[in-house]
């Protein structure tokens, strides 16, 4: 089979003449195929230069013709311009063209008008689509693969008609990102509009509606033991400060940002909020993963399902010094002396009388869960991280049970009489796309002192963000939205 590619300027009369000749041959010869590429006049020069450079050709005029080796593969075989194509057709097919110059010019002008109308029509159709832009950083993190199939659903994103998914990984391999993109497209998810990959930080978070920050492995180099913490904090400070500036400059005003749990999650979120001009209530740190570990430990103790334990509160610094609070915790379907319908619940503290278990064993179980997962799988708890993000996002988008309590890291300005300059995990409820502090929660003196101590430790860590050796770090220049 003979397959030719005919490319030319849309308003070129010789392209118009070659186009009609090629159509004539394709209609009369069963094994002749033509692929036409109409390039706008102001784009032609750059396109021609790029195409010739890529294939090692030399050509300067419109049109450009080459032959594709359909059955052999490999790059195309350069044929030449209009004269070369005309000569080839006459030699091999005994066909030529005697089109008058006036008709050539008329068809060329008509081609340009048609091309512009098609572009305008495509732009109009594109303007009718308003996808929700979802950005995921560190997209090569295994959590991302577990997250995507459930994320792009009406249950998690009920307000989205379509979703444009942006996969960002600044230090990532572009081929690996392309692989994630193809896998996502192969899922054929009804909400998915488009998948875009990004490796340049300056492109990040444009028009973002939702941002999921999975950057837990922020330091890829092994620091020395003596300098481990200062180096790590500098890496976090630089990355999350740039994230904050970019979110403030490029994301939508009503953006929802979730910093995933992991190493120093409260610290990461604090740096982000300090640098971001967006409404501070739009950015939260995830404590859901830790909350679910506590629910699982209680469920195992009471011999119920994990989903039947609710309203466990995580206070403080999720990644470091946290407190678990059961003052509002409930259990459903408990097999005890008092039973009721499915909606009947009992306070956990009225069922578990073993104070020693609550004060020691319970905390030890929760603390050891993460270490156990890492030691057995040699990686982080990716599945529980993905589930925690989905749970929090569903609640934020209005898919949660009314008045159900969640623990999230936020700036506590005006809430629980706690400092508002660093991120601490506190109990909240979600309604109408907003979170609010739970009003009837008791913060005792001992708990308050622990929270103030956690806040003080976070401030100390944030003060260590100066670059080691006084070296300046590369920063992305951020342009503000008009």
C-alpha positions in Angstrom: 0.0 0.0 0.0 1.2 3.5 -0.9 0.6 6.0 1.9 1.6 9.6 1.3 1.6 12.6 3.7 0.8 16.0 2.1 1.5 19.0 4.4 1.2 22.6 3.4 0.1 26.1 4.2 -3.6 26.4 4.3 -3.7 29.3 1.8 -1.0 27.8 -0.5 -2.3 27.4 -4.1 0.2 24.6 -4.8 -1.0 22.7 -1.8 -4.6 23.1 -3.1 -3.5 21.7 -6.5 -1.6 18.8 -4.9 -4.5 18.1 -2.6 -7.0 17.7 -5.4 -4.6 15.5 -7.4 -4.1 13.3 -4.3 -7.9 13.0 -3.8 -8.3 11.9 -7.4 -5.7 9.2 -7.0 -7.1 7.9 -3.7 -10.6 7.7 -5.2 -9.4 5.7 -8.3 -6.6 3.5 -6.8 -7.5 1.0 -4.1 -4.0 0.9 -2.6 -3.3 4.6 -2.6 -3.8 6.6 0.6 -3.2 10.2 1.4 -3.0 12.0 4.8 -3.4 15.7 4.5 -2.0 18.3 7.0 -3.3 21.8 6.6 -1.1 24.2 8.6 -2.1 27.9 9.3 0.2 30.4 7.5 1.6 31.9 10.7 2.5 28.4 12.0 3.9 27.0 8.9 7.5 28.2 9.2 8.0 26.8 12.7 6.3 23.5 11.9 8.3 23.0 8.7 11.6 23.7 10.5 10.7 21.3 13.4 9.6 18.5 11.0 12.7 18.8 8.8 15.0 18.9 11.8 13.4 15.8 13.3 13.7 13.8 10.1 16.9 15.2 8.7 15.3 16.7 5.6 16.0 20.0 3.8 12.9 21.8 2.4 11.8 25.4 2.4 8.5 25.8 0.4 4.9 24.6 0.7 3.8 21.9 0.2 5.9 19.2 1.8 5.3 15.6 0.7 6.7 12.3 2.1 5.9 8.7 1.9 5.1 6.5 5.0 6.5 3.0 5.0 3.3 1.3 6.1 4.5 -2.3 6.2 8.1 -1.6 7.3 7.9 1.0 10.0 10.6 3.6 10.6 10.6 7.2 9.5 9.0 8.5 6.3 10.8 8.8 3.0 11.2 12.3 1.8 9.6 13.0 -1.6 9.9 16.8 -2.0 7.6 19.6 -2.9 4.8 20.1 -5.4 6.9 19.6 -8.5 8.3 16.4 -7.1 4.9 15.0 -6.1 3.5 15.9 -9.6 6.5 14.2 -11.3 6.0 11.1 -9.1 2.3 10.8 -9.9 3.0 11.2 -13.6 5.8 8.6 -13.6 4.1 5.9 -11.5 0.4 6.5 -12.1 0.4 8.3 -15.4 -1.7 11.0 -13.8 -1.1 14.8 -13.9 -2.9 18.0 -13.1 -3.7 20.9 -15.5 -5.6 23.1 -12.9 -5.7 26.7 -13.9 -3.9 29.3 -11.7 -7.2 31.2 -11.1 -8.8 28.0 -9.8 -5.8 27.2 -7.6 -6.0 30.6 -5.9 -9.7 30.3 -5.4 -9.5 26.9 -3.7 -6.5 28.1 -1.6 -8.6 31.0 -0.3 -11.6 28.7 0.4 -9.3 26.3 2.3 -8.2 29.1 4.6 -11.7 30.2 5.3 -12.8 26.6 6.0 -9.8 26.0 8.3 -10.5 29.1 10.3 -14.2 28.1 10.6 -13.2 24.7 11.9 -10.9 26.2 14.5 -13.6 28.5 15.7 -16.1 25.6 15.9 -13.6 23.5 17.9 -12.9 26.5 20.3 -16.7 26.9 20.7 -17.1 23.3 21.6 -14.2 23.4 24.0 -15.6 26.5 25.7 -18.8 24.5 26.6 -16.8 22.1 28.6 -15.9 23.3 32.1 -13.9 20.5 33.8 -12.9 20.5 37.4 -9.1 20.7 37.6 -7.6 18.2 40.0 -3.8 18.4 40.7 -1.8 15.6 42.3 1.8 16.3 43.3 4.5 13.5 43.5 2.3 11.6 41.0 4.8 8.8 40.8 4.1 8.0 44.5 2.4 4.6 44.7 -0.5 6.3 46.6 -1.4 8.1 43.4 -2.1 4.8 41.5 -4.4 3.6 44.3 -6.1 7.0 44.5 -7.0 7.7 40.9 -9.7 5.0 40.2 -11.9 6.1 43.1 -11.0 9.8 43.0 -12.6 10.3 39.6 -16.1 9.3 40.6 -19.4 11.1 41.3 -19.2 9.9 44.9 -16.0 11.8 45.6 -16.5 14.7 43.2 -20.3 15.2 43.1 -20.2 18.7 41.6 -17.9 17.8 38.7 -19.4 17.1 35.2 -15.9 16.3 33.9 -12.4 16.2 35.4 -9.1 17.4 34.0 -6.4 15.5 35.9 -3.0 17.0 36.3 -0.1 14.8 37.3 2.9 16.7 38.7 6.2 15.3 39.6 9.1 17.7 39.4 11.8 15.1 40.0 10.0 12.4 38.2 10.8 10.6 35.0 8.6 11.8 32.1 8.3 8.3 30.6 7.0 7.0 33.9 4.5 9.8 34.1 3.4 9.0 30.6 2.8 5.4 31.8 0.6 6.6 34.6 -1.3 8.9 32.2 -1.9 6.0 29.8 -3.1 3.7 32.6 -5.5 6.4 33.8 -6.9 6.9 30.3 -7.2 3.1 29.9 -9.6 3.1 32.9 -12.2 4.7 30.7 -13.7 6.6 33.7 -16.8 8.5 32.8 -15.8 11.7 34.5 -12.3 11.9 33.0 -11.9 14.7 30.4 -8.1 14.9 30.0 -4.9 13.8 31.7 -1.9 16.1 31.6 1.6 15.5 33.0 3.9 18.2 34.4 7.6 18.1 35.4 8.1 21.9 35.6 7.1 23.5 38.9 6.3 26.8 37.3 3.4 25.2 35.5 1.8 23.9 38.7 -1.7 24.4 40.0 -3.1 26.6 37.2 -6.9 27.0 37.7 -6.8 24.2 40.3 -10.1 23.3 42.0 -8.5 20.5 44.1 -4.9 19.9 45.0 -3.6 16.7 46.6 0.0 17.0 47.9 1.5 13.6 48.2 5.1 14.8 48.8 6.2 12.7 51.6 9.5 11.6 50.0 10.8 15.2 49.7 14.4 14.3 50.4 15.9 11.8 47.9 19.5 12.2 49.2 20.7 10.6 52.4 21.8 13.4 54.8 24.5 12.9 57.4 23.3 12.0 60.9 24.6 15.2 62.4 22.7 17.4 59.8 19.6 15.2 59.1 16.9 17.4 60.6 18.2 20.8 59.4 18.6 19.5 55.9 15.1 17.9 55.9 13.4 21.0 57.2 15.1 23.1 54.6 14.0 20.8 51.9 10.4 20.9 53.2 10.5 24.7 53.7 11.7 25.4 50.2 9.3 23.0 48.4 6.1 24.0 50.4 6.9 27.7 50.3 7.0 27.5 46.5 3.8 25.4 46.5 2.1 28.1 48.7 3.1 30.9 46.4 2.0 29.0 43.3 -1.3 28.1 44.8 -2.0 31.7 45.8 -1.0 33.0 42.4 -2.6 30.4 40.1 -5.3 28.2 41.8 -8.9 29.2 42.0 -10.0 31.2 45.1 -12.3 28.3 46.2 -9.5 25.7 45.8 -9.4 22.7 48.3 -5.9 21.6 49.3 -5.1 18.4 51.2 -1.6 17.8 52.5 -1.4 14.0 52.9 -0.3 12.4 56.1 3.3 11.1 56.5 6.5 12.6 57.7 6.1 16.1 59.4 2.7 16.7 57.9 1.8 19.5 60.3 5.1 21.2 59.5 4.6 20.9 55.8 1.2 22.3 56.0 2.4 25.2 58.2 5.0 26.2 55.6 2.4 26.0 52.9 -0.1 28.2 54.8 2.6 30.8 55.7 3.4 31.3 52.0 -0.1 31.1 50.5 -2.4 34.1 50.0 -5.4 31.9 49.6 -8.1 31.7 52.3 -6.4 29.7 55.1 -9.5 27.5 55.6 -9.1 26.1 52.1 -5.9 24.2 53.1 -5.9 21.3 55.6 -3.5 18.5 56.7 -4.8 15.0 56.7 -5.2 13.2 60.0 -7.7 10.7 58.7 -5.1 7.9 58.3 -4.2 8.1 62.0 -7.8 8.4 63.0 -8.7 5.2 61.1 -5.8 3.4 62.8 -7.3 4.3 66.2 -10.8 3.3 65.0 -9.4 -0.1 63.9 -7.7 -0.7 67.3 -11.0 0.0 69.1 -13.0 -2.1 66.7 -10.7 -5.0 67.3 -11.0 -4.6 71.0 -14.9 -4.5 70.8 -15.1 -7.1 68.1 -17.0 -4.9 65.6 -16.2 -3.6 62.2 -13.9 -0.5 61.9 -16.6 1.4 60.1 -18.8 0.9 63.2 -16.5 3.1 65.3 -16.8 6.8 64.7 -15.9 10.3 66.0 -12.4 9.4 67.3 -10.5 12.7 67.7 -6.8 13.2 66.9 -5.2 16.3 68.6 -1.9 17.9 67.9 1.0 17.1 65.6 -0.1 14.1 63.6 3.4 13.1 62.5 5.1 13.6 65.9 3.3 14.1 69.2 -0.4 13.5 69.0 -3.2 12.7 71.4 -6.1 10.4 70.9 -9.4 11.5 72.4 -12.5 9.3 72.8 -14.8 11.7 74.5 -17.2 11.7 71.5 -16.3 8.3 70.1 -19.3 6.1 69.3 -19.7 2.4 68.5 -22.6 0.9 66.5 -23.9 -2.7 66.5 -21.9 -3.7 69.7 -22.8 -7.1 70.9 -23.5 -6.2 74.6 -26.4 -6.3 77.1 -28.0 -3.3 75.4 -28.9 -3.5 71.8 -30.9 -1.5 69.4 -31.6 -0.8 65.7 -28.8 -0.1 63.2 -28.8 3.7 64.0 -28.4 3.0 67.8 -24.9 3.7 69.2 -23.2 3.7 72.5 -20.3 5.9 73.8 -17.0 4.0 73.6 -15.9 5.2 77.0 -19.0 3.6 78.6 -18.2 0.2 77.1 -14.4 0.0 77.6 -13.7 0.1 81.3 -10.1 -1.0 81.0 -8.3 2.3 81.7 -4.9 0.6 81.5 -5.6 -0.5 78.0 -6.8 2.9 77.0 -3.8 4.7 78.5 -1.0 2.4 77.3 -1.9 -0.6 75.0 -4.3 1.4 72.8 -1.7 4.1 72.2 1.1 1.6 71.6 -1.1 -0.2 69.0 -1.7 2.9 67.0 1.9 4.0 67.2 3.2 0.7 66.1 0.7 0.2 63.2 2.7 2.4 60.7 6.0 0.9 61.6 4.5 -2.6 61.1 3.2 -1.8 57.6 6.5 -0.3 56.5 8.6 -3.2 57.9 6.4 -5.9 56.2 6.0 -4.1 52.8 9.2 -2.0 52.7 7.1 1.0 51.7 4.6 3.4 53.2 0.9 2.7 54.0 -0.2 3.7 50.5 -3.6 2.1 50.7 -4.6 3.8 53.9 -3.2 7.1 52.7 -5.3 7.0 49.6 -8.4 5.9 51.6 -7.8 8.8 54.1 -7.7 11.3 51.2 -10.8 10.0 49.7 -12.7 10.0 53.0 -11.7 13.6 53.7 -12.5 14.8 50.2 -16.0 13.1 50.2 -16.7 14.9 53.6 -15.5 18.2 52.2 -17.7 17.8 49.1 -20.8 17.1 51.1 -20.9 13.3 51.0 -20.5 12.7 54.8 -23.0 11.9 57.5 -24.3 15.1 59.1 -22.3 16.1 62.2 -19.8 13.3 61.8 -16.5 14.4 63.4 -13.2 14.3 61.5 -9.7 15.2 62.6 -7.9 17.6 60.3 -4.8 19.8 60.7 -5.7 23.5 60.4 -4.7 26.9 61.7 -6.7 27.1 64.9 -7.2 30.9 64.9 -10.3 31.5 67.0 -10.8 27.8 67.8 -10.3 25.9 71.1 -8.2 28.8 72.5 -5.2 27.5 70.6 -2.4 29.4 68.7 -3.2 30.2 65.1 0.4 30.4 63.6 1.0 26.7 63.2 -1.1 23.7 62.0 -2.6 21.4 64.7 -5.0 18.6 64.3 -8.4 19.3 65.8 -12.0 17.9 65.5 -14.2 19.5 62.8 -17.4 18.8 61.0 -18.1 19.6 57.3 -21.2 21.2 55.8 -21.8 23.1 52.5 -18.1 22.7 51.4 -16.8 24.3 54.6 -15.3 22.9 57.8 -16.2 24.2 61.3 -14.8 23.5 64.8 -16.9 21.2 66.9 -18.4 23.4 69.6 -19.1 21.0 72.5 -15.6 19.4 72.8 -13.8 19.7 76.1 -10.1 20.6 76.0 -8.7 19.9 79.5 -5.7 21.6 81.0 -3.4 18.6 80.4 -4.4 18.3 76.8 -4.1 22.1 76.3 -0.6 22.1 77.7 0.4 19.2 75.3 -1.1 21.1 72.4 0.8 24.3 73.3 4.0 22.3 73.6 3.4 20.8 70.1 2.9 24.3 68.7 6.1 25.4 70.3 8.0 22.5 68.8 6.6 23.2 65.4 7.7 26.9 65.7 11.2 25.7 66.6 11.4 23.5 63.6 10.1 26.3 61.3 12.9 28.5 62.6 15.5 26.1 61.2 14.5 26.7 57.6 17.6 28.8 56.7 19.7 27.3 53.9 22.7 25.3 55.2 26.0 27.1 54.5 24.1 30.3 53.6 23.5 29.0 50.1 20.6 30.3 48.2 18.2 27.8 46.7 16.6 27.9 43.2 13.1 29.4 43.4 10.4 29.5 40.8 9.3 33.0 39.7 5.6 33.3 40.4 3.4 35.7 38.5 0.2 36.8 40.2 -3.2 36.2 38.6 -4.6 39.3 36.9 
